[in-house]
Amino acid sequence: MAPPPVINYLVAHEAAHLIEMNHGPKFWKLCQELCPDTERCKAWLKRNGSALQAIDFT
């Protein structure tokens, strides 16, 4: 599973979409405000995201 800061980032990312529906500058500014570790978490997901997608949660 993902570490807690990455899960927090994913929640912040989705919450930001409630205000900004795209991935423009306003969206990323909001993500950063909601989750100061945004860049570190994005890097973690880039390295490890495919392993998460391989997990069968059903």
C-alpha positions in Angstrom: 0.0 0.0 0.0 1.0 3.6 -0.3 2.4 5.5 2.6 0.0 7.8 4.6 1.4 11.0 3.0 0.7 9.7 -0.5 -2.8 8.7 0.5 -3.3 12.2 1.9 -2.0 13.6 -1.4 -4.5 11.4 -3.4 -7.4 12.7 -1.3 -6.2 16.3 -1.7 -5.9 15.8 -5.4 -9.4 14.5 -5.7 -10.7 17.2 -3.4 -9.0 19.9 -5.5 -11.0 18.5 -8.5 -14.2 19.6 -6.7 -13.0 23.2 -7.3 -10.8 22.9 -10.4 -11.8 20.3 -12.9 -8.6 20.4 -14.8 -4.8 20.1 -14.1 -4.0 23.8 -14.7 -2.0 26.1 -12.5 -4.9 26.9 -10.2 -5.4 23.2 -9.6 -1.8 22.5 -8.7 -1.7 25.6 -6.4 -4.7 24.3 -4.6 -3.2 20.8 -4.4 0.0 22.3 -2.9 -2.1 24.2 -0.3 -4.0 21.1 0.7 -0.9 18.9 0.7 2.5 20.6 1.1 4.2 17.2 0.1 2.5 17.2 -3.3 5.7 17.1 -5.3 7.3 14.3 -3.2 4.1 12.3 -3.3 3.8 12.7 -7.1 7.4 11.4 -7.4 6.6 8.4 -5.2 3.5 7.6 -7.3 5.6 7.9 -10.5 8.1 5.3 -9.1 5.5 3.0 -7.4 2.1 3.7 -9.0 2.2 0.7 -11.3 2.6 -1.7 -8.4 -0.5 -0.2 -6.7 -2.5 -0.7 -9.9 -1.5 -4.4 -9.9 -3.2 -5.0 -6.5 -6.6 -6.6 -6.7 -8.8 -4.9 -4.1 -11.9 -6.9 -4.8 
